[in-house]
Amino acid sequence: MFVAKRLAQLGHEVIGIDNMEPSYSRQLKYDRLQQVSPYANFSFYPIDLTNQAALLEIFETHQVDKVIHLAARTGVRKSLKEPHAYIQSNVVGFLNILESCRIYDIKHLVYASSSSVYGNNKKMPFSVEDRVDHPLSIYAVTKRSNELMAYSYSHLYQLPTTSLRFFTVYGPWGRPNMAPFLFTKAILQNEPIKVFNYGDMLRDFTYIDDIVESIIRVLSQIPLPHDIPYSIYNIGNSSPIRLLDFIATLEECLGKKAIKHFLPLQDGDVYATYANVDSLTGAIGFRPSTPLKEGVDAFVKWYKGYYGDTISL
């Protein structure tokens, strides 16, 4: 929603696609859509990316020239329970995007990958030069598959593609199955929060505004490394935060203490994420830097404004 809104504000014709599937509140999804729907240069199609015929019709009708692909079935733990759904959405859906881009000679495909592809790599910070062939979840497998598929299309068809490995994105209008939402809801309702690995985890939290700025800048860059138009960038704050410190910051912004339920590390989870963004900064002249306190405070203010006294995710 944020990227579409920014592009519409810049005067571009923007076409949004989302199947609005009910993995979490559809109302939240429709309310997000309302943030960009008033723009005359924005149009929306409620289709599934596995519907190749419908996708091709949109490309034909609107004469699309660039694509930002952020759609995916998300969540590490859930991917272990629903692997077929993840393969359909994240792999088959992405193949249809690639084919549509190939057929209509798209100038640049920018798509979302994930820090999950690094698995439990021990070398910190994570660099795009690191090997990423030991994923710990089906979700991570689908994201790494996307990168390999994109490389093939860049090599075979000279389709310019850029992979963006996002690191723990958070902020207003985010996903309700992410820690900021889950923790905030529980704290406000005096319920315990689940603290995995007994709080001994590190995450490179990246605020949504930094993500949007990075995407907009990357979109204007056509990747030309060597003879294959293919690039990968990390997008992270380059400042890993201990889980217990994140909770403390959230408590401070909420003005209320959490009831903590400590649990072991979950299957598919990684111990730490930490982004090296030197290549991103070199390419677009921008480095994500929103301080955690500033970002969490903005999220809490939005959350309270949106949900009020009725909290239903």
ChimeraX commands (.cxc) that place a marker at each C-alpha (Angstrom):
marker #1 position 0.00,0.00,0.00 radius 0.5
marker #1 position 2.76,2.47,0.94 radius 0.5
marker #1 position 4.71,1.88,-2.27 radius 0.5
marker #1 position 1.59,2.16,-4.43 radius 0.5
marker #1 position 0.60,5.39,-2.69 radius 0.5
marker #1 position 4.04,6.93,-3.14 radius 0.5
marker #1 position 4.11,6.04,-6.84 radius 0.5
marker #1 position 0.61,7.44,-7.34 radius 0.5
marker #1 position 1.66,10.66,-5.61 radius 0.5
marker #1 position 4.61,10.88,-7.99 radius 0.5
marker #1 position 2.18,10.76,-10.92 radius 0.5
marker #1 position 2.70,7.22,-12.17 radius 0.5
marker #1 position -0.16,5.01,-13.33 radius 0.5
marker #1 position -0.26,2.31,-10.66 radius 0.5
marker #1 position -2.00,-1.06,-10.92 radius 0.5
marker #1 position -2.48,-2.98,-7.69 radius 0.5
marker #1 position -3.11,-6.74,-7.52 radius 0.5
marker #1 position -4.08,-8.69,-4.40 radius 0.5
marker #1 position -6.25,-11.78,-3.95 radius 0.5
marker #1 position -7.32,-10.53,-0.49 radius 0.5
marker #1 position -7.08,-14.07,0.90 radius 0.5
marker #1 position -8.22,-14.42,4.54 radius 0.5
marker #1 position -5.02,-15.52,6.29 radius 0.5
marker #1 position -5.67,-12.47,8.49 radius 0.5
marker #1 position -8.31,-9.75,8.75 radius 0.5
marker #1 position -9.71,-8.84,5.34 radius 0.5
marker #1 position -11.01,-5.63,6.88 radius 0.5
marker #1 position -7.44,-4.50,7.52 radius 0.5
marker #1 position -6.60,-5.28,3.90 radius 0.5
marker #1 position -9.57,-3.31,2.58 radius 0.5
marker #1 position -8.76,-0.41,4.90 radius 0.5
marker #1 position -5.19,-0.40,3.57 radius 0.5
marker #1 position -6.59,-0.30,0.05 radius 0.5
marker #1 position -8.63,2.77,0.96 radius 0.5
marker #1 position -5.39,4.65,1.63 radius 0.5
marker #1 position -4.55,4.58,-2.07 radius 0.5
marker #1 position -7.90,4.01,-3.84 radius 0.5
marker #1 position -8.83,7.73,-4.01 radius 0.5
marker #1 position -5.99,8.40,-6.46 radius 0.5
marker #1 position -7.36,8.61,-10.01 radius 0.5
marker #1 position -4.17,7.06,-11.40 radius 0.5
marker #1 position -4.56,3.92,-9.25 radius 0.5
marker #1 position -6.56,0.86,-10.27 radius 0.5
marker #1 position -7.02,-2.42,-8.43 radius 0.5
marker #1 position -7.65,-6.04,-9.41 radius 0.5
marker #1 position -8.64,-8.66,-6.78 radius 0.5
marker #1 position -7.06,-11.63,-8.57 radius 0.5
marker #1 position -4.74,-14.45,-7.58 radius 0.5
marker #1 position -1.29,-14.50,-9.20 radius 0.5
marker #1 position -1.75,-18.20,-9.96 radius 0.5
marker #1 position -4.36,-17.06,-12.54 radius 0.5
marker #1 position -1.99,-16.50,-15.43 radius 0.5
marker #1 position -4.69,-15.57,-17.96 radius 0.5
marker #1 position -6.04,-12.77,-15.75 radius 0.5
marker #1 position -2.51,-11.53,-15.08 radius 0.5
marker #1 position -1.63,-11.36,-18.77 radius 0.5
marker #1 position -4.84,-9.46,-19.48 radius 0.5
marker #1 position -3.83,-6.79,-16.96 radius 0.5
marker #1 position -0.37,-6.46,-18.53 radius 0.5
marker #1 position -1.97,-6.11,-21.96 radius 0.5
marker #1 position -4.66,-3.62,-20.90 radius 0.5
marker #1 position -2.36,-1.27,-18.99 radius 0.5
marker #1 position 0.82,-1.60,-21.05 radius 0.5
marker #1 position 2.85,-2.23,-17.91 radius 0.5
marker #1 position 6.54,-1.27,-18.10 radius 0.5
marker #1 position 7.83,-1.93,-14.54 radius 0.5
marker #1 position 6.74,-4.39,-11.87 radius 0.5
marker #1 position 7.12,-4.40,-8.09 radius 0.5
marker #1 position 6.26,-7.85,-6.78 radius 0.5
marker #1 position 5.68,-7.83,-3.01 radius 0.5
marker #1 position 2.91,-10.43,-2.84 radius 0.5
marker #1 position 3.58,-13.70,-1.03 radius 0.5
marker #1 position 2.26,-16.14,1.50 radius 0.5
marker #1 position 4.27,-15.14,4.54 radius 0.5
marker #1 position 5.35,-16.59,7.86 radius 0.5
marker #1 position 8.13,-19.03,8.69 radius 0.5
marker #1 position 6.27,-21.28,11.11 radius 0.5
marker #1 position 3.05,-21.47,9.10 radius 0.5
marker #1 position 5.00,-22.57,6.03 radius 0.5
marker #1 position 5.92,-25.78,7.86 radius 0.5
marker #1 position 2.22,-26.59,8.24 radius 0.5
marker #1 position 1.00,-25.50,4.79 radius 0.5
marker #1 position 3.88,-26.18,2.37 radius 0.5
marker #1 position 1.65,-26.76,-0.67 radius 0.5
marker #1 position -0.05,-23.39,-0.26 radius 0.5
marker #1 position 3.33,-21.66,-0.01 radius 0.5
marker #1 position 4.65,-23.33,-3.15 radius 0.5
marker #1 position 1.51,-22.38,-5.10 radius 0.5
marker #1 position 1.51,-18.76,-4.02 radius 0.5
marker #1 position 5.22,-18.01,-3.79 radius 0.5
marker #1 position 6.66,-20.19,-6.54 radius 0.5
marker #1 position 3.88,-20.75,-9.09 radius 0.5
marker #1 position 2.63,-17.18,-8.60 radius 0.5
marker #1 position 6.14,-15.82,-9.08 radius 0.5
marker #1 position 6.64,-17.91,-12.22 radius 0.5
marker #1 position 3.53,-16.28,-13.67 radius 0.5
marker #1 position 4.97,-12.86,-12.85 radius 0.5
marker #1 position 8.23,-13.76,-14.60 radius 0.5
marker #1 position 6.40,-15.07,-17.66 radius 0.5
marker #1 position 4.25,-11.95,-17.86 radius 0.5
marker #1 position 7.36,-9.78,-17.61 radius 0.5
marker #1 position 9.08,-11.81,-20.33 radius 0.5
marker #1 position 6.12,-11.70,-22.72 radius 0.5
marker #1 position 5.59,-7.95,-22.31 radius 0.5
marker #1 position 9.28,-7.00,-22.28 radius 0.5
marker #1 position 9.18,-5.35,-18.86 radius 0.5
marker #1 position 11.96,-2.82,-18.18 radius 0.5
marker #1 position 12.56,-3.84,-14.55 radius 0.5
marker #1 position 11.12,-6.40,-12.12 radius 0.5
marker #1 position 11.77,-5.59,-8.44 radius 0.5
marker #1 position 10.61,-8.30,-6.05 radius 0.5
marker #1 position 10.60,-9.14,-2.36 radius 0.5
marker #1 position 12.93,-11.79,-1.05 radius 0.5
marker #1 position 13.71,-12.24,2.65 radius 0.5
marker #1 position 16.48,-12.35,5.21 radius 0.5
marker #1 position 15.19,-15.88,5.86 radius 0.5
marker #1 position 17.28,-17.12,2.93 radius 0.5
marker #1 position 20.42,-16.74,5.07 radius 0.5
marker #1 position 19.28,-19.48,7.47 radius 0.5
marker #1 position 21.62,-19.81,10.43 radius 0.5
marker #1 position 24.65,-18.30,8.70 radius 0.5
marker #1 position 27.24,-17.57,11.37 radius 0.5
marker #1 position 29.10,-14.74,9.64 radius 0.5
marker #1 position 27.69,-11.36,10.61 radius 0.5
marker #1 position 26.50,-9.11,9.14 radius 0.5
marker #1 position 24.78,-11.03,6.33 radius 0.5
marker #1 position 26.14,-10.06,2.93 radius 0.5
marker #1 position 24.61,-10.62,-0.49 radius 0.5
marker #1 position 27.90,-12.35,-1.34 radius 0.5
marker #1 position 27.26,-15.07,1.29 radius 0.5
marker #1 position 26.13,-18.56,0.32 radius 0.5
marker #1 position 22.44,-19.14,1.02 radius 0.5
marker #1 position 21.90,-22.82,0.30 radius 0.5
marker #1 position 20.75,-24.01,3.75 radius 0.5
marker #1 position 17.23,-22.58,4.28 radius 0.5
marker #1 position 15.51,-23.55,7.54 radius 0.5
marker #1 position 11.87,-23.26,6.43 radius 0.5
marker #1 position 9.67,-23.79,3.38 radius 0.5
marker #1 position 9.07,-20.03,3.33 radius 0.5
marker #1 position 12.82,-19.44,3.01 radius 0.5
marker #1 position 12.96,-22.12,0.30 radius 0.5
marker #1 position 10.32,-20.29,-1.75 radius 0.5
marker #1 position 12.16,-16.99,-1.48 radius 0.5
marker #1 position 15.49,-18.46,-2.50 radius 0.5
marker #1 position 13.69,-20.24,-5.36 radius 0.5
marker #1 position 12.40,-16.87,-6.52 radius 0.5
marker #1 position 15.95,-15.53,-6.69 radius 0.5
marker #1 position 17.16,-18.50,-8.72 radius 0.5
marker #1 position 14.19,-18.30,-11.07 radius 0.5
marker #1 position 14.76,-14.58,-11.59 radius 0.5
marker #1 position 18.44,-15.17,-12.33 radius 0.5
marker #1 position 17.48,-17.69,-14.99 radius 0.5
marker #1 position 15.09,-15.24,-16.66 radius 0.5
marker #1 position 17.66,-12.45,-16.49 radius 0.5
marker #1 position 20.22,-14.75,-18.12 radius 0.5
marker #1 position 17.94,-16.28,-20.74 radius 0.5
marker #1 position 15.82,-13.28,-21.70 radius 0.5
marker #1 position 17.81,-10.24,-20.49 radius 0.5
marker #1 position 14.93,-9.42,-18.15 radius 0.5
marker #1 position 16.25,-6.89,-15.58 radius 0.5
marker #1 position 15.44,-8.22,-12.08 radius 0.5
marker #1 position 16.31,-7.03,-8.58 radius 0.5
marker #1 position 15.83,-9.07,-5.42 radius 0.5
marker #1 position 15.28,-7.19,-2.16 radius 0.5
marker #1 position 16.05,-9.20,0.96 radius 0.5
marker #1 position 13.91,-7.51,3.60 radius 0.5
marker #1 position 14.91,-7.68,7.26 radius 0.5
marker #1 position 12.01,-7.77,9.79 radius 0.5
marker #1 position 9.81,-5.02,8.37 radius 0.5
marker #1 position 7.51,-3.27,10.84 radius 0.5
marker #1 position 5.34,-0.17,11.09 radius 0.5
marker #1 position 1.75,1.06,10.67 radius 0.5
marker #1 position -0.59,-1.09,8.57 radius 0.5
marker #1 position 1.74,-4.11,8.89 radius 0.5
marker #1 position 0.84,-7.79,9.20 radius 0.5
marker #1 position -1.08,-8.82,12.34 radius 0.5
marker #1 position 0.91,-12.07,12.60 radius 0.5
marker #1 position 4.14,-10.15,13.26 radius 0.5
marker #1 position 5.59,-9.58,16.74 radius 0.5
marker #1 position 4.74,-5.84,17.04 radius 0.5
marker #1 position 1.04,-6.58,16.49 radius 0.5
marker #1 position 0.91,-9.73,18.57 radius 0.5
marker #1 position 2.83,-8.22,21.47 radius 0.5
marker #1 position 0.88,-4.96,21.44 radius 0.5
marker #1 position -2.48,-6.73,21.41 radius 0.5
marker #1 position -1.47,-9.05,24.26 radius 0.5
marker #1 position 0.01,-6.29,26.41 radius 0.5
marker #1 position -3.07,-4.09,26.04 radius 0.5
marker #1 position -5.33,-7.03,26.93 radius 0.5
marker #1 position -3.19,-8.11,29.91 radius 0.5
marker #1 position -2.36,-11.40,28.23 radius 0.5
marker #1 position 1.09,-13.08,28.16 radius 0.5
marker #1 position 3.34,-12.70,25.13 radius 0.5
marker #1 position 5.31,-15.65,23.75 radius 0.5
marker #1 position 9.04,-14.95,24.00 radius 0.5
marker #1 position 10.87,-17.59,21.97 radius 0.5
marker #1 position 14.37,-18.86,22.69 radius 0.5
marker #1 position 13.86,-17.34,26.14 radius 0.5
marker #1 position 14.41,-13.90,24.65 radius 0.5
marker #1 position 17.89,-14.72,23.32 radius 0.5
marker #1 position 17.33,-13.65,19.70 radius 0.5
marker #1 position 18.52,-10.76,17.54 radius 0.5
marker #1 position 16.50,-9.09,14.80 radius 0.5
marker #1 position 17.41,-6.31,12.39 radius 0.5
marker #1 position 14.13,-4.34,12.62 radius 0.5
marker #1 position 13.53,-2.15,9.56 radius 0.5
marker #1 position 10.90,0.59,9.54 radius 0.5
marker #1 position 8.42,0.70,6.67 radius 0.5
marker #1 position 9.38,4.21,5.49 radius 0.5
marker #1 position 12.96,3.03,4.91 radius 0.5
marker #1 position 11.65,0.05,2.93 radius 0.5
marker #1 position 9.49,2.27,0.72 radius 0.5
marker #1 position 12.29,4.75,0.04 radius 0.5
marker #1 position 14.62,1.91,-0.91 radius 0.5
marker #1 position 12.10,0.32,-3.27 radius 0.5
marker #1 position 11.33,3.59,-5.06 radius 0.5
marker #1 position 15.03,4.29,-5.59 radius 0.5
marker #1 position 15.85,0.74,-6.69 radius 0.5
marker #1 position 13.00,0.77,-9.21 radius 0.5
marker #1 position 14.71,3.52,-11.20 radius 0.5
marker #1 position 17.98,1.58,-11.35 radius 0.5
marker #1 position 18.38,-0.97,-14.14 radius 0.5
marker #1 position 20.71,-3.71,-12.86 radius 0.5
marker #1 position 23.63,-4.35,-15.17 radius 0.5
marker #1 position 26.22,-6.45,-13.31 radius 0.5
marker #1 position 28.50,-7.94,-15.96 radius 0.5
marker #1 position 26.36,-9.24,-18.84 radius 0.5
marker #1 position 23.31,-10.34,-16.83 radius 0.5
marker #1 position 20.82,-7.69,-15.63 radius 0.5
marker #1 position 20.37,-9.19,-12.17 radius 0.5
marker #1 position 20.92,-7.71,-8.70 radius 0.5
marker #1 position 20.34,-8.58,-5.04 radius 0.5
marker #1 position 20.27,-6.10,-2.16 radius 0.5
marker #1 position 19.74,-6.40,1.57 radius 0.5
marker #1 position 17.35,-3.85,3.06 radius 0.5
marker #1 position 17.86,-3.70,6.81 radius 0.5
marker #1 position 18.64,-1.19,9.53 radius 0.5
marker #1 position 22.09,-2.74,10.12 radius 0.5
marker #1 position 21.47,-2.58,13.86 radius 0.5
marker #1 position 20.32,-5.90,15.36 radius 0.5
marker #1 position 18.10,-5.55,18.43 radius 0.5
marker #1 position 17.80,-8.16,21.17 radius 0.5
marker #1 position 14.24,-9.45,21.45 radius 0.5
marker #1 position 14.02,-8.42,25.11 radius 0.5
marker #1 position 15.20,-4.91,24.21 radius 0.5
marker #1 position 12.52,-4.69,21.52 radius 0.5
marker #1 position 9.91,-5.73,24.10 radius 0.5
marker #1 position 11.24,-3.11,26.53 radius 0.5
marker #1 position 10.93,-0.42,23.86 radius 0.5
marker #1 position 7.38,-1.50,23.09 radius 0.5
marker #1 position 6.53,-1.44,26.81 radius 0.5
marker #1 position 7.90,2.10,27.06 radius 0.5
marker #1 position 5.84,3.30,24.09 radius 0.5
marker #1 position 2.71,1.62,25.43 radius 0.5
marker #1 position 3.32,2.73,29.00 radius 0.5
marker #1 position 2.57,-0.79,30.15 radius 0.5
marker #1 position 4.58,-3.88,31.10 radius 0.5
marker #1 position 4.31,-7.20,29.28 radius 0.5
marker #1 position 3.57,-10.55,30.88 radius 0.5
marker #1 position 6.27,-12.76,29.38 radius 0.5
marker #1 position 5.89,-16.48,28.66 radius 0.5
marker #1 position 9.38,-17.80,27.82 radius 0.5
marker #1 position 9.59,-20.63,25.29 radius 0.5
marker #1 position 12.33,-22.51,23.37 radius 0.5
marker #1 position 13.36,-21.65,19.82 radius 0.5
marker #1 position 10.73,-22.68,17.29 radius 0.5
marker #1 position 11.35,-24.87,14.25 radius 0.5
marker #1 position 12.32,-22.74,11.26 radius 0.5
marker #1 position 13.38,-19.72,13.33 radius 0.5
marker #1 position 16.89,-18.31,13.09 radius 0.5
marker #1 position 18.89,-16.96,16.01 radius 0.5
marker #1 position 19.92,-13.64,14.47 radius 0.5
marker #1 position 19.55,-11.40,11.43 radius 0.5
marker #1 position 21.91,-8.55,10.61 radius 0.5
marker #1 position 22.05,-6.80,7.23 radius 0.5
marker #1 position 25.12,-5.55,5.42 radius 0.5
marker #1 position 23.63,-2.85,3.17 radius 0.5
marker #1 position 26.83,-1.49,1.62 radius 0.5
marker #1 position 25.84,-2.60,-1.90 radius 0.5
marker #1 position 22.38,-1.01,-1.52 radius 0.5
marker #1 position 23.86,2.27,-0.32 radius 0.5
marker #1 position 26.38,2.26,-3.14 radius 0.5
marker #1 position 23.66,1.69,-5.74 radius 0.5
marker #1 position 20.95,4.10,-4.57 radius 0.5
marker #1 position 22.67,6.48,-2.15 radius 0.5
marker #1 position 20.37,5.61,0.73 radius 0.5
marker #1 position 20.76,3.64,3.96 radius 0.5
marker #1 position 17.83,2.65,6.23 radius 0.5
marker #1 position 18.32,4.35,9.59 radius 0.5
marker #1 position 15.04,4.92,11.46 radius 0.5
marker #1 position 15.75,4.39,15.19 radius 0.5
marker #1 position 13.75,1.60,16.83 radius 0.5
marker #1 position 12.15,3.90,19.41 radius 0.5
marker #1 position 10.93,6.27,16.70 radius 0.5
marker #1 position 9.51,3.45,14.59 radius 0.5
marker #1 position 7.84,1.59,17.46 radius 0.5
marker #1 position 6.30,4.81,18.76 radius 0.5
marker #1 position 4.81,5.52,15.31 radius 0.5
marker #1 position 3.44,1.97,15.16 radius 0.5
marker #1 position 1.85,2.21,18.63 radius 0.5
marker #1 position 0.18,5.54,17.81 radius 0.5
marker #1 position -1.24,4.10,14.59 radius 0.5
marker #1 position -2.35,0.90,16.33 radius 0.5
marker #1 position -4.25,2.74,19.06 radius 0.5
marker #1 position -5.80,5.08,16.50 radius 0.5
marker #1 position -6.89,2.23,14.23 radius 0.5
marker #1 position -8.16,-0.31,16.77 radius 0.5
marker #1 position -9.22,1.92,19.61 radius 0.5
marker #1 position -10.70,-0.12,22.46 radius 0.5
marker #1 position -11.77,-3.01,20.19 radius 0.5
marker #1 position -8.83,-5.19,19.31 radius 0.5
marker #1 position -9.51,-7.93,16.76 radius 0.5
marker #1 position -6.72,-9.14,14.47 radius 0.5
marker link #1:1,2 radius 0.2
marker link #1:2,3 radius 0.2
marker link #1:3,4 radius 0.2
marker link #1:4,5 radius 0.2
marker link #1:5,6 radius 0.2
marker link #1:6,7 radius 0.2
marker link #1:7,8 radius 0.2
marker link #1:8,9 radius 0.2
marker link #1:9,10 radius 0.2
marker link #1:10,11 radius 0.2
marker link #1:11,12 radius 0.2
marker link #1:12,13 radius 0.2
marker link #1:13,14 radius 0.2
marker link #1:14,15 radius 0.2
marker link #1:15,16 radius 0.2
marker link #1:16,17 radius 0.2
marker link #1:17,18 radius 0.2
marker link #1:18,19 radius 0.2
marker link #1:19,20 radius 0.2
marker link #1:20,21 radius 0.2
marker link #1:21,22 radius 0.2
marker link #1:22,23 radius 0.2
marker link #1:23,24 radius 0.2
marker link #1:24,25 radius 0.2
marker link #1:25,26 radius 0.2
marker link #1:26,27 radius 0.2
marker link #1:27,28 radius 0.2
marker link #1:28,29 radius 0.2
marker link #1:29,30 radius 0.2
marker link #1:30,31 radius 0.2
marker link #1:31,32 radius 0.2
marker link #1:32,33 radius 0.2
marker link #1:33,34 radius 0.2
marker link #1:34,35 radius 0.2
marker link #1:35,36 radius 0.2
marker link #1:36,37 radius 0.2
marker link #1:37,38 radius 0.2
marker link #1:38,39 radius 0.2
marker link #1:39,40 radius 0.2
marker link #1:40,41 radius 0.2
marker link #1:41,42 radius 0.2
marker link #1:42,43 radius 0.2
marker link #1:43,44 radius 0.2
marker link #1:44,45 radius 0.2
marker link #1:45,46 radius 0.2
marker link #1:46,47 radius 0.2
marker link #1:47,48 radius 0.2
marker link #1:48,49 radius 0.2
marker link #1:49,50 radius 0.2
marker link #1:50,51 radius 0.2
marker link #1:51,52 radius 0.2
marker link #1:52,53 radius 0.2
marker link #1:53,54 radius 0.2
marker link #1:54,55 radius 0.2
marker link #1:55,56 radius 0.2
marker link #1:56,57 radius 0.2
marker link #1:57,58 radius 0.2
marker link #1:58,59 radius 0.2
marker link #1:59,60 radius 0.2
marker link #1:60,61 radius 0.2
marker link #1:61,62 radius 0.2
marker link #1:62,63 radius 0.2
marker link #1:63,64 radius 0.2
marker link #1:64,65 radius 0.2
marker link #1:65,66 radius 0.2
marker link #1:66,67 radius 0.2
marker link #1:67,68 radius 0.2
marker link #1:68,69 radius 0.2
marker link #1:69,70 radius 0.2
marker link #1:70,71 radius 0.2
marker link #1:71,72 radius 0.2
marker link #1:72,73 radius 0.2
marker link #1:73,74 radius 0.2
marker link #1:74,75 radius 0.2
marker link #1:75,76 radius 0.2
marker link #1:76,77 radius 0.2
marker link #1:77,78 radius 0.2
marker link #1:78,79 radius 0.2
marker link #1:79,80 radius 0.2
marker link #1:80,81 radius 0.2
marker link #1:81,82 radius 0.2
marker link #1:82,83 radius 0.2
marker link #1:83,84 radius 0.2
marker link #1:84,85 radius 0.2
marker link #1:85,86 radius 0.2
marker link #1:86,87 radius 0.2
marker link #1:87,88 radius 0.2
marker link #1:88,89 radius 0.2
marker link #1:89,90 radius 0.2
marker link #1:90,91 radius 0.2
marker link #1:91,92 radius 0.2
marker link #1:92,93 radius 0.2
marker link #1:93,94 radius 0.2
marker link #1:94,95 radius 0.2
marker link #1:95,96 radius 0.2
marker link #1:96,97 radius 0.2
marker link #1:97,98 radius 0.2
marker link #1:98,99 radius 0.2
marker link #1:99,100 radius 0.2
marker link #1:100,101 radius 0.2
marker link #1:101,102 radius 0.2
marker link #1:102,103 radius 0.2
marker link #1:103,104 radius 0.2
marker link #1:104,105 radius 0.2
marker link #1:105,106 radius 0.2
marker link #1:106,107 radius 0.2
marker link #1:107,108 radius 0.2
marker link #1:108,109 radius 0.2
marker link #1:109,110 radius 0.2
marker link #1:110,111 radius 0.2
marker link #1:111,112 radius 0.2
marker link #1:112,113 radius 0.2
marker link #1:113,114 radius 0.2
marker link #1:114,115 radius 0.2
marker link #1:115,116 radius 0.2
marker link #1:116,117 radius 0.2
marker link #1:117,118 radius 0.2
marker link #1:118,119 radius 0.2
marker link #1:119,120 radius 0.2
marker link #1:120,121 radius 0.2
marker link #1:121,122 radius 0.2
marker link #1:122,123 radius 0.2
marker link #1:123,124 radius 0.2
marker link #1:124,125 radius 0.2
marker link #1:125,126 radius 0.2
marker link #1:126,127 radius 0.2
marker link #1:127,128 radius 0.2
marker link #1:128,129 radius 0.2
marker link #1:129,130 radius 0.2
marker link #1:130,131 radius 0.2
marker link #1:131,132 radius 0.2
marker link #1:132,133 radius 0.2
marker link #1:133,134 radius 0.2
marker link #1:134,135 radius 0.2
marker link #1:135,136 radius 0.2
marker link #1:136,137 radius 0.2
marker link #1:137,138 radius 0.2
marker link #1:138,139 radius 0.2
marker link #1:139,140 radius 0.2
marker link #1:140,141 radius 0.2
marker link #1:141,142 radius 0.2
marker link #1:142,143 radius 0.2
marker link #1:143,144 radius 0.2
marker link #1:144,145 radius 0.2
marker link #1:145,146 radius 0.2
marker link #1:146,147 radius 0.2
marker link #1:147,148 radius 0.2
marker link #1:148,149 radius 0.2
marker link #1:149,150 radius 0.2
marker link #1:150,151 radius 0.2
marker link #1:151,152 radius 0.2
marker link #1:152,153 radius 0.2
marker link #1:153,154 radius 0.2
marker link #1:154,155 radius 0.2
marker link #1:155,156 radius 0.2
marker link #1:156,157 radius 0.2
marker link #1:157,158 radius 0.2
marker link #1:158,159 radius 0.2
marker link #1:159,160 radius 0.2
marker link #1:160,161 radius 0.2
marker link #1:161,162 radius 0.2
marker link #1:162,163 radius 0.2
marker link #1:163,164 radius 0.2
marker link #1:164,165 radius 0.2
marker link #1:165,166 radius 0.2
marker link #1:166,167 radius 0.2
marker link #1:167,168 radius 0.2
marker link #1:168,169 radius 0.2
marker link #1:169,170 radius 0.2
marker link #1:170,171 radius 0.2
marker link #1:171,172 radius 0.2
marker link #1:172,173 radius 0.2
marker link #1:173,174 radius 0.2
marker link #1:174,175 radius 0.2
marker link #1:175,176 radius 0.2
marker link #1:176,177 radius 0.2
marker link #1:177,178 radius 0.2
marker link #1:178,179 radius 0.2
marker link #1:179,180 radius 0.2
marker link #1:180,181 radius 0.2
marker link #1:181,182 radius 0.2
marker link #1:182,183 radius 0.2
marker link #1:183,184 radius 0.2
marker link #1:184,185 radius 0.2
marker link #1:185,186 radius 0.2
marker link #1:186,187 radius 0.2
marker link #1:187,188 radius 0.2
marker link #1:188,189 radius 0.2
marker link #1:189,190 radius 0.2
marker link #1:190,191 radius 0.2
marker link #1:191,192 radius 0.2
marker link #1:192,193 radius 0.2
marker link #1:193,194 radius 0.2
marker link #1:194,195 radius 0.2
marker link #1:195,196 radius 0.2
marker link #1:196,197 radius 0.2
marker link #1:197,198 radius 0.2
marker link #1:198,199 radius 0.2
marker link #1:199,200 radius 0.2
marker link #1:200,201 radius 0.2
marker link #1:201,202 radius 0.2
marker link #1:202,203 radius 0.2
marker link #1:203,204 radius 0.2
marker link #1:204,205 radius 0.2
marker link #1:205,206 radius 0.2
marker link #1:206,207 radius 0.2
marker link #1:207,208 radius 0.2
marker link #1:208,209 radius 0.2
marker link #1:209,210 radius 0.2
marker link #1:210,211 radius 0.2
marker link #1:211,212 radius 0.2
marker link #1:212,213 radius 0.2
marker link #1:213,214 radius 0.2
marker link #1:214,215 radius 0.2
marker link #1:215,216 radius 0.2
marker link #1:216,217 radius 0.2
marker link #1:217,218 radius 0.2
marker link #1:218,219 radius 0.2
marker link #1:219,220 radius 0.2
marker link #1:220,221 radius 0.2
marker link #1:221,222 radius 0.2
marker link #1:222,223 radius 0.2
marker link #1:223,224 radius 0.2
marker link #1:224,225 radius 0.2
marker link #1:225,226 radius 0.2
marker link #1:226,227 radius 0.2
marker link #1:227,228 radius 0.2
marker link #1:228,229 radius 0.2
marker link #1:229,230 radius 0.2
marker link #1:230,231 radius 0.2
marker link #1:231,232 radius 0.2
marker link #1:232,233 radius 0.2
marker link #1:233,234 radius 0.2
marker link #1:234,235 radius 0.2
marker link #1:235,236 radius 0.2
marker link #1:236,237 radius 0.2
marker link #1:237,238 radius 0.2
marker link #1:238,239 radius 0.2
marker link #1:239,240 radius 0.2
marker link #1:240,241 radius 0.2
marker link #1:241,242 radius 0.2
marker link #1:242,243 radius 0.2
marker link #1:243,244 radius 0.2
marker link #1:244,245 radius 0.2
marker link #1:245,246 radius 0.2
marker link #1:246,247 radius 0.2
marker link #1:247,248 radius 0.2
marker link #1:248,249 radius 0.2
marker link #1:249,250 radius 0.2
marker link #1:250,251 radius 0.2
marker link #1:251,252 radius 0.2
marker link #1:252,253 radius 0.2
marker link #1:253,254 radius 0.2
marker link #1:254,255 radius 0.2
marker link #1:255,256 radius 0.2
marker link #1:256,257 radius 0.2
marker link #1:257,258 radius 0.2
marker link #1:258,259 radius 0.2
marker link #1:259,260 radius 0.2
marker link #1:260,261 radius 0.2
marker link #1:261,262 radius 0.2
marker link #1:262,263 radius 0.2
marker link #1:263,264 radius 0.2
marker link #1:264,265 radius 0.2
marker link #1:265,266 radius 0.2
marker link #1:266,267 radius 0.2
marker link #1:267,268 radius 0.2
marker link #1:268,269 radius 0.2
marker link #1:269,270 radius 0.2
marker link #1:270,271 radius 0.2
marker link #1:271,272 radius 0.2
marker link #1:272,273 radius 0.2
marker link #1:273,274 radius 0.2
marker link #1:274,275 radius 0.2
marker link #1:275,276 radius 0.2
marker link #1:276,277 radius 0.2
marker link #1:277,278 radius 0.2
marker link #1:278,279 radius 0.2
marker link #1:279,280 radius 0.2
marker link #1:280,281 radius 0.2
marker link #1:281,282 radius 0.2
marker link #1:282,283 radius 0.2
marker link #1:283,284 radius 0.2
marker link #1:284,285 radius 0.2
marker link #1:285,286 radius 0.2
marker link #1:286,287 radius 0.2
marker link #1:287,288 radius 0.2
marker link #1:288,289 radius 0.2
marker link #1:289,290 radius 0.2
marker link #1:290,291 radius 0.2
marker link #1:291,292 radius 0.2
marker link #1:292,293 radius 0.2
marker link #1:293,294 radius 0.2
marker link #1:294,295 radius 0.2
marker link #1:295,296 radius 0.2
marker link #1:296,297 radius 0.2
marker link #1:297,298 radius 0.2
marker link #1:298,299 radius 0.2
marker link #1:299,300 radius 0.2
marker link #1:300,301 radius 0.2
marker link #1:301,302 radius 0.2
marker link #1:302,303 radius 0.2
marker link #1:303,304 radius 0.2
marker link #1:304,305 radius 0.2
marker link #1:305,306 radius 0.2
marker link #1:306,307 radius 0.2
marker link #1:307,308 radius 0.2
marker link #1:308,309 radius 0.2
marker link #1:309,310 radius 0.2
marker link #1:310,311 radius 0.2
marker link #1:311,312 radius 0.2
marker link #1:312,313 radius 0.2
view
